[in-house]
Amino acid sequence: MSITQDKNTYPRLLADIGGTNARFGLQISPDVIENIEVLPCNDYNTVVDATKAYLLKVGSPSVRFGAFAIANPVIGDWVQMTNHHWAFSIETTRQALHLESLILINDFTAQAYAIEKLGAQDLVQIGGTVCEKFAPKAVLGPGTGLGISGLIPCHDGSYVALSGEGGHRSFSSFDDTEVMIWQYAKKEFDGHVSAERFLSGSGLVLIYNALANREGIKGKVMTPELISEQALSGRSPLCRLTLDIFCAMLGTVSADVALTLGARGGVYLCGGIIPRFIDYFKTSPFRVRFEDKGRFSSYLASIPVFVVLAKYPGIYGIAVALENHLREREKHESYKS
């Protein structure tokens, strides 16, 4: 009996842990995930506390296998989150939760795995024509931070998801205004300025502050939500300029990733920020900037960009990763016997 058919491997514990929220779910069969809950990370001292609170909430099921997607590099056993205070050992966490197996992968690796599970209703296309079959796909998106991954096709028609930290690549300015914003950020952070500094929730505020400083506007404390609201309502030209620049910057970075991966299979924008202003985003500077690559503008013009509207793609992606892990484990055990 294969792992997929073995009912004893269910329910499986799934989690998608970001810098702000931890999303949990239980996979009860190959294509069914239930009891999805969102818990604020700041409400819990540790990842174990949050997980136990979730399991208690859903009736304390007996679980053998778990998989967490986390907004962090996963190197070795120790995890120190970049955008949150949680730090933990994977093995100690496994033992504390009484799991037979626990795997962790980068959250955008999980987002990438989710792409193949999405339907047309989960996607909004922004420009381009059609996806090339069996071509790489780029996956990125701003949220608490900036995640970047990709799906690379294999000879059997399946895809493997990349695990990287592309959001921390150095930011590259496009025009004089972005040079000014970069210089402001360089002074603010005393050194390296990553793409994530701008393409995140806090990045919206950073862009606004740089523009306000240039205009001599002082003392206004802004939030990402306030900037977006005032930009879209027309009450603040400075907030509208902030949002325009944010989307243009995202266009540049998305094009860079598409060129790097040869993402003729499409570019997929995940994360919680873009869906909040999807109608504006369709006509924002994003697509014009995405295609503004000189000699490779025509190459990019045909690549479709999709905004992912699915509510919990990371949960579905981590389910794919856990299934892959259990299949490999099954193969390994059959070789041994």
Disulfide bonds with the S-S distance in Angstrom:
none
